[in-house]
Amino acid sequence: MESINWKVRKQLPVIRQTESAECGLACLAMIACWHGLKTDLSTLRERFNIGIQGMTLQRLIECAASIHLSSRAVRLEPEDLRCLNLPSILHWDMNHFVVLHKVRGNRLYIHDPDRGKITISLLDAGKHFTGVALELTPASDFTPRNERKKIHLRQLTGKTPGLLASMTKIIIFALALEILALGGPLLNQLVIDEVLVAADRSLLYVIIVALLLLSLIQLLLSLARQWATI
């Protein structure tokens, strides 16, 4: 019986830039993930120092080498893009980088760090593509791995003294207010079912006092929650 070959289909993620200077870094992260190096923009941002002017093609090649990806810069016409080893990085609009995922017919499927997934014709691509592309392939010492850093709650709250305690108080106060908010409709229903039908004035006085106490407690809890957020 022949063995079944379970081939895992590669996925090219869309990694969006958070600043205009990070398009090259985002493209590098996308292709690294495609080849098995699970990384993200924040991890590469800590690893590489990117200035406000962004990355040059040479700097992009250097960063790729640091994560064991071999580079080959090529100059070609838009109609020859299908010949690239995809996915590849394209120099776009003179000051931007995008990832060319695939070519189908005369359509280019692009992952743009600024706009997300886009599809564009070869004719329109000629208005944006500068003629320079960068192929990235795993070097001989490349090993698939996961470099994404997990963010724990302690990392988010540890640098702010008392933040976790304040958050806990706010949650408790909010839950208490929600529970008390359910008491109002129940008392109103009790007035309709018992007081009005049975004309029980003594019960009505008890319910009025309960509603006043309920409103007072809600007010105090609201003030306490506001105090906890200061």
Short mmCIF file of the C-alpha atoms (twelve columns), coordinates in Angstrom:
data_MODEL
# 
_entry.id   MODEL 
# 
loop_
_atom_site.group_PDB 
_atom_site.id 
_atom_site.type_symbol 
_atom_site.label_atom_id 
_atom_site.label_alt_id 
_atom_site.label_comp_id 
_atom_site.label_asym_id 
_atom_site.label_seq_id 
_atom_site.Cartn_x 
_atom_site.Cartn_y 
_atom_site.Cartn_z 
_atom_site.pdbx_PDB_model_num 
ATOM 1   C CA . MET A 1   0.000   0.000  0.000   1 
ATOM 2   C CA . GLU A 2   1.448   3.316  -1.028  1 
ATOM 3   C CA . SER A 3   2.128   5.839  1.724   1 
ATOM 4   C CA . ILE A 4   0.125   9.030  1.653   1 
ATOM 5   C CA . ASN A 5   2.133   12.223 1.270   1 
ATOM 6   C CA . TRP A 6   0.600   14.799 3.585   1 
ATOM 7   C CA . LYS A 7   2.026   17.969 2.122   1 
ATOM 8   C CA . VAL A 8   1.418   21.098 4.149   1 
ATOM 9   C CA . ARG A 9   0.392   23.977 1.939   1 
ATOM 10  C CA . LYS A 10  2.494   27.073 2.500   1 
ATOM 11  C CA . GLN A 11  0.722   30.217 3.561   1 
ATOM 12  C CA . LEU A 12  1.900   33.733 2.800   1 
ATOM 13  C CA . PRO A 13  0.631   36.007 5.573   1 
ATOM 14  C CA . VAL A 14  -0.256  39.647 5.156   1 
ATOM 15  C CA . ILE A 15  1.861   41.655 7.589   1 
ATOM 16  C CA . ARG A 16  0.896   45.312 7.707   1 
ATOM 17  C CA . GLN A 17  3.351   48.091 8.375   1 
ATOM 18  C CA . THR A 18  2.676   50.408 11.314  1 
ATOM 19  C CA . GLU A 19  4.927   53.166 9.971   1 
ATOM 20  C CA . SER A 20  5.763   54.198 6.421   1 
ATOM 21  C CA . ALA A 21  9.425   53.289 6.937   1 
ATOM 22  C CA . GLU A 22  8.614   49.652 7.776   1 
ATOM 23  C CA . CYS A 23  7.386   48.381 4.407   1 
ATOM 24  C CA . GLY A 24  10.654  46.585 3.647   1 
ATOM 25  C CA . LEU A 25  10.738  44.979 7.076   1 
ATOM 26  C CA . ALA A 26  7.125   43.829 6.720   1 
ATOM 27  C CA . CYS A 27  7.908   42.277 3.317   1 
ATOM 28  C CA . LEU A 28  10.895  40.471 4.808   1 
ATOM 29  C CA . ALA A 29  8.703   39.114 7.624   1 
ATOM 30  C CA . MET A 30  6.118   37.819 5.124   1 
ATOM 31  C CA . ILE A 31  8.638   35.900 3.032   1 
ATOM 32  C CA . ALA A 32  10.441  34.599 6.133   1 
ATOM 33  C CA . CYS A 33  7.127   33.138 7.326   1 
ATOM 34  C CA . TRP A 34  6.568   31.575 3.902   1 
ATOM 35  C CA . HIS A 35  9.867   29.707 4.182   1 
ATOM 36  C CA . GLY A 36  9.191   28.509 7.738   1 
ATOM 37  C CA . LEU A 37  10.695  31.227 9.925   1 
ATOM 38  C CA . LYS A 38  7.679   32.257 11.973  1 
ATOM 39  C CA . THR A 39  8.321   35.871 12.854  1 
ATOM 40  C CA . ASP A 40  6.488   39.164 12.993  1 
ATOM 41  C CA . LEU A 41  7.111   42.857 12.558  1 
ATOM 42  C CA . SER A 42  7.752   43.600 16.233  1 
ATOM 43  C CA . THR A 43  10.374  40.833 16.465  1 
ATOM 44  C CA . LEU A 44  12.259  42.074 13.397  1 
ATOM 45  C CA . ARG A 45  11.903  45.668 14.554  1 
ATOM 46  C CA . GLU A 46  13.783  44.815 17.755  1 
ATOM 47  C CA . ARG A 47  16.425  42.931 15.794  1 
ATOM 48  C CA . PHE A 48  17.128  45.491 13.078  1 
ATOM 49  C CA . ASN A 49  17.540  49.227 13.458  1 
ATOM 50  C CA . ILE A 50  15.406  50.888 10.801  1 
ATOM 51  C CA . GLY A 51  15.667  54.654 10.464  1 
ATOM 52  C CA . ILE A 52  12.888  57.060 9.603   1 
ATOM 53  C CA . GLN A 53  13.974  56.974 5.949   1 
ATOM 54  C CA . GLY A 54  13.156  53.269 5.681   1 
ATOM 55  C CA . MET A 55  15.253  50.513 4.116   1 
ATOM 56  C CA . THR A 56  17.359  50.585 1.013   1 
ATOM 57  C CA . LEU A 57  17.603  47.491 -1.157  1 
ATOM 58  C CA . GLN A 58  21.115  46.879 0.168   1 
ATOM 59  C CA . ARG A 59  19.922  47.114 3.772   1 
ATOM 60  C CA . LEU A 60  17.113  44.698 2.974   1 
ATOM 61  C CA . ILE A 61  19.651  42.216 1.596   1 
ATOM 62  C CA . GLU A 62  21.768  42.563 4.747   1 
ATOM 63  C CA . CYS A 63  18.784  41.965 7.032   1 
ATOM 64  C CA . ALA A 64  17.752  38.927 4.980   1 
ATOM 65  C CA . ALA A 65  21.252  37.476 5.328   1 
ATOM 66  C CA . SER A 66  21.010  37.907 9.109   1 
ATOM 67  C CA . ILE A 67  18.045  35.531 9.198   1 
ATOM 68  C CA . HIS A 68  19.756  33.132 6.759   1 
ATOM 69  C CA . LEU A 69  17.885  34.035 3.586   1 
ATOM 70  C CA . SER A 70  19.894  34.328 0.375   1 
ATOM 71  C CA . SER A 71  19.093  37.274 -1.888  1 
ATOM 72  C CA . ARG A 72  19.204  37.801 -5.629  1 
ATOM 73  C CA . ALA A 73  18.406  41.259 -6.955  1 
ATOM 74  C CA . VAL A 74  17.208  41.322 -10.559 1 
ATOM 75  C CA . ARG A 75  16.098  43.956 -13.032 1 
ATOM 76  C CA . LEU A 76  13.244  42.991 -15.346 1 
ATOM 77  C CA . GLU A 77  10.127  44.160 -17.144 1 
ATOM 78  C CA . PRO A 78  6.613   43.668 -15.726 1 
ATOM 79  C CA . GLU A 79  5.806   40.955 -18.284 1 
ATOM 80  C CA . ASP A 80  8.761   38.917 -16.983 1 
ATOM 81  C CA . LEU A 81  7.629   38.923 -13.341 1 
ATOM 82  C CA . ARG A 82  6.166   35.439 -13.764 1 
ATOM 83  C CA . CYS A 83  9.738   34.156 -14.148 1 
ATOM 84  C CA . LEU A 84  10.658  35.133 -10.583 1 
ATOM 85  C CA . ASN A 85  11.043  32.641 -7.767  1 
ATOM 86  C CA . LEU A 86  7.881   33.628 -5.917  1 
ATOM 87  C CA . PRO A 87  7.123   35.105 -3.505  1 
ATOM 88  C CA . SER A 88  9.544   37.942 -4.187  1 
ATOM 89  C CA . ILE A 89  9.865   41.555 -3.113  1 
ATOM 90  C CA . LEU A 90  9.164   44.277 -5.676  1 
ATOM 91  C CA . HIS A 91  10.365  47.866 -5.526  1 
ATOM 92  C CA . TRP A 92  7.167   49.883 -5.910  1 
ATOM 93  C CA . ASP A 93  6.405   53.559 -6.559  1 
ATOM 94  C CA . MET A 94  10.083  54.503 -6.097  1 
ATOM 95  C CA . ASN A 95  9.828   54.494 -2.272  1 
ATOM 96  C CA . HIS A 96  7.896   51.390 -1.305  1 
ATOM 97  C CA . PHE A 97  8.242   47.595 -1.182  1 
ATOM 98  C CA . VAL A 98  5.543   44.978 -1.778  1 
ATOM 99  C CA . VAL A 99  5.516   41.181 -2.006  1 
ATOM 100 C CA . LEU A 100 4.497   39.529 -5.263  1 
ATOM 101 C CA . HIS A 101 2.706   36.349 -4.208  1 
ATOM 102 C CA . LYS A 102 1.724   34.873 -7.561  1 
ATOM 103 C CA . VAL A 103 0.973   35.628 -11.208 1 
ATOM 104 C CA . ARG A 104 -2.161  34.270 -12.884 1 
ATOM 105 C CA . GLY A 105 -2.605  35.166 -16.537 1 
ATOM 106 C CA . ASN A 106 -2.104  38.914 -16.721 1 
ATOM 107 C CA . ARG A 107 -2.979  39.487 -13.056 1 
ATOM 108 C CA . LEU A 108 -0.522  40.035 -10.214 1 
ATOM 109 C CA . TYR A 109 -1.502  39.029 -6.683  1 
ATOM 110 C CA . ILE A 110 0.341   41.295 -4.291  1 
ATOM 111 C CA . HIS A 111 0.629   41.583 -0.517  1 
ATOM 112 C CA . ASP A 112 1.082   45.272 0.168   1 
ATOM 113 C CA . PRO A 113 2.205   46.158 3.727   1 
ATOM 114 C CA . ASP A 114 0.241   49.397 3.405   1 
ATOM 115 C CA . ARG A 115 -2.958  48.289 1.647   1 
ATOM 116 C CA . GLY A 116 -3.166  44.548 2.297   1 
ATOM 117 C CA . LYS A 117 -3.982  42.061 -0.475  1 
ATOM 118 C CA . ILE A 118 -4.378  43.662 -3.883  1 
ATOM 119 C CA . THR A 119 -4.770  42.365 -7.429  1 
ATOM 120 C CA . ILE A 120 -3.469  44.391 -10.330 1 
ATOM 121 C CA . SER A 121 -3.039  43.868 -14.065 1 
ATOM 122 C CA . LEU A 122 0.376   43.690 -15.679 1 
ATOM 123 C CA . LEU A 123 -0.450  46.880 -17.555 1 
ATOM 124 C CA . ASP A 124 -1.235  48.807 -14.380 1 
ATOM 125 C CA . ALA A 125 1.715   47.242 -12.567 1 
ATOM 126 C CA . GLY A 126 4.007   48.924 -15.074 1 
ATOM 127 C CA . LYS A 127 2.933   52.274 -13.622 1 
ATOM 128 C CA . HIS A 128 4.204   51.304 -10.153 1 
ATOM 129 C CA . PHE A 129 6.922   48.676 -10.572 1 
ATOM 130 C CA . THR A 130 10.362  50.276 -10.860 1 
ATOM 131 C CA . GLY A 131 11.922  47.260 -12.574 1 
ATOM 132 C CA . VAL A 132 13.829  45.997 -9.508  1 
ATOM 133 C CA . ALA A 133 12.890  42.781 -7.703  1 
ATOM 134 C CA . LEU A 134 14.490  40.796 -4.902  1 
ATOM 135 C CA . GLU A 135 14.268  37.017 -4.691  1 
ATOM 136 C CA . LEU A 136 14.730  35.507 -1.223  1 
ATOM 137 C CA . THR A 137 15.433  31.818 -0.708  1 
ATOM 138 C CA . PRO A 138 16.623  29.808 2.321   1 
ATOM 139 C CA . ALA A 139 20.400  29.632 2.693   1 
ATOM 140 C CA . SER A 140 22.162  26.350 3.457   1 
ATOM 141 C CA . ASP A 141 22.176  27.145 7.191   1 
ATOM 142 C CA . PHE A 142 18.518  28.181 7.307   1 
ATOM 143 C CA . THR A 143 16.358  26.282 9.803   1 
ATOM 144 C CA . PRO A 144 12.584  26.695 10.170  1 
ATOM 145 C CA . ARG A 145 11.724  27.960 13.644  1 
ATOM 146 C CA . ASN A 146 9.356   30.145 15.603  1 
ATOM 147 C CA . GLU A 147 10.776  33.507 16.669  1 
ATOM 148 C CA . ARG A 148 7.493   35.132 17.638  1 
ATOM 149 C CA . LYS A 149 7.559   36.417 21.187  1 
ATOM 150 C CA . LYS A 150 4.602   35.640 23.408  1 
ATOM 151 C CA . ILE A 151 3.269   38.618 25.317  1 
ATOM 152 C CA . HIS A 152 2.107   37.804 28.832  1 
ATOM 153 C CA . LEU A 153 -0.235  39.893 30.948  1 
ATOM 154 C CA . ARG A 154 2.551   40.423 33.478  1 
ATOM 155 C CA . GLN A 155 4.654   42.112 30.760  1 
ATOM 156 C CA . LEU A 156 1.851   44.568 30.054  1 
ATOM 157 C CA . THR A 157 1.085   45.353 33.685  1 
ATOM 158 C CA . GLY A 158 4.449   44.861 35.357  1 
ATOM 159 C CA . LYS A 159 5.871   48.236 34.337  1 
ATOM 160 C CA . THR A 160 2.916   50.125 35.838  1 
ATOM 161 C CA . PRO A 161 2.714   49.706 39.617  1 
ATOM 162 C CA . GLY A 162 -0.809  49.038 40.851  1 
ATOM 163 C CA . LEU A 163 -2.288  48.636 37.363  1 
ATOM 164 C CA . LEU A 164 -3.365  45.028 37.858  1 
ATOM 165 C CA . ALA A 165 -4.986  45.835 41.224  1 
ATOM 166 C CA . SER A 166 -6.854  48.795 39.711  1 
ATOM 167 C CA . MET A 167 -8.079  46.675 36.801  1 
ATOM 168 C CA . THR A 168 -9.340  44.050 39.255  1 
ATOM 169 C CA . LYS A 169 -11.243 46.674 41.258  1 
ATOM 170 C CA . ILE A 170 -12.820 48.128 38.121  1 
ATOM 171 C CA . ILE A 171 -13.977 44.684 36.980  1 
ATOM 172 C CA . ILE A 172 -15.461 43.908 40.415  1 
ATOM 173 C CA . PHE A 173 -17.301 47.242 40.547  1 
ATOM 174 C CA . ALA A 174 -18.592 46.772 36.994  1 
ATOM 175 C CA . LEU A 175 -19.910 43.281 37.793  1 
ATOM 176 C CA . ALA A 176 -21.562 44.553 40.980  1 
ATOM 177 C CA . LEU A 177 -23.278 47.342 39.037  1 
ATOM 178 C CA . GLU A 178 -24.541 44.871 36.441  1 
ATOM 179 C CA . ILE A 179 -25.961 42.627 39.168  1 
ATOM 180 C CA . LEU A 180 -27.645 45.560 40.908  1 
ATOM 181 C CA . ALA A 181 -29.049 46.754 37.583  1 
ATOM 182 C CA . LEU A 182 -31.046 43.517 37.447  1 
ATOM 183 C CA . GLY A 183 -32.709 44.379 40.755  1 
ATOM 184 C CA . GLY A 184 -34.642 47.365 39.414  1 
ATOM 185 C CA . PRO A 185 -36.758 45.447 36.862  1 
ATOM 186 C CA . LEU A 186 -37.444 42.690 39.403  1 
ATOM 187 C CA . LEU A 187 -38.764 45.190 41.944  1 
ATOM 188 C CA . ASN A 188 -40.868 46.894 39.283  1 
ATOM 189 C CA . GLN A 189 -42.381 43.542 38.341  1 
ATOM 190 C CA . LEU A 190 -43.084 42.866 42.027  1 
ATOM 191 C CA . VAL A 191 -44.983 46.160 42.260  1 
ATOM 192 C CA . ILE A 192 -47.168 45.165 39.320  1 
ATOM 193 C CA . ASP A 193 -47.769 41.550 40.405  1 
ATOM 194 C CA . GLU A 194 -48.227 41.986 44.146  1 
ATOM 195 C CA . VAL A 195 -48.821 45.610 45.143  1 
ATOM 196 C CA . LEU A 196 -51.239 46.727 42.443  1 
ATOM 197 C CA . VAL A 197 -53.168 43.476 42.325  1 
ATOM 198 C CA . ALA A 198 -53.403 42.942 46.101  1 
ATOM 199 C CA . ALA A 199 -53.413 46.653 47.055  1 
ATOM 200 C CA . ASP A 200 -50.721 45.892 49.643  1 
ATOM 201 C CA . ARG A 201 -49.475 49.312 50.780  1 
ATOM 202 C CA . SER A 202 -47.050 47.942 53.350  1 
ATOM 203 C CA . LEU A 203 -45.259 45.966 50.641  1 
ATOM 204 C CA . LEU A 204 -45.210 49.087 48.476  1 
ATOM 205 C CA . TYR A 205 -43.356 51.017 51.199  1 
ATOM 206 C CA . VAL A 206 -40.822 48.194 51.512  1 
ATOM 207 C CA . ILE A 207 -40.233 48.196 47.748  1 
ATOM 208 C CA . ILE A 208 -39.819 51.987 47.672  1 
ATOM 209 C CA . VAL A 209 -37.184 51.800 50.409  1 
ATOM 210 C CA . ALA A 210 -35.464 48.937 48.551  1 
ATOM 211 C CA . LEU A 211 -35.382 50.965 45.323  1 
ATOM 212 C CA . LEU A 212 -33.902 53.957 47.129  1 
ATOM 213 C CA . LEU A 213 -31.239 51.774 48.750  1 
ATOM 214 C CA . LEU A 214 -30.528 50.137 45.399  1 
ATOM 215 C CA . SER A 215 -30.074 53.524 43.728  1 
ATOM 216 C CA . LEU A 216 -27.816 54.690 46.552  1 
ATOM 217 C CA . ILE A 217 -25.635 51.586 46.319  1 
ATOM 218 C CA . GLN A 218 -25.386 51.977 42.526  1 
ATOM 219 C CA . LEU A 219 -24.334 55.604 42.967  1 
ATOM 220 C CA . LEU A 220 -21.669 54.682 45.523  1 
ATOM 221 C CA . LEU A 221 -20.339 51.879 43.316  1 
ATOM 222 C CA . SER A 222 -20.197 54.210 40.305  1 
ATOM 223 C CA . LEU A 223 -18.233 56.760 42.332  1 
ATOM 224 C CA . ALA A 224 -15.912 54.013 43.581  1 
ATOM 225 C CA . ARG A 225 -15.322 52.779 40.031  1 
ATOM 226 C CA . GLN A 226 -14.481 56.307 38.866  1 
ATOM 227 C CA . TRP A 227 -12.098 56.658 41.807  1 
ATOM 228 C CA . ALA A 228 -10.396 53.381 40.877  1 
ATOM 229 C CA . THR A 229 -9.741  54.617 37.332  1 
ATOM 230 C CA . ILE A 230 -7.990  57.801 38.484  1 
# 
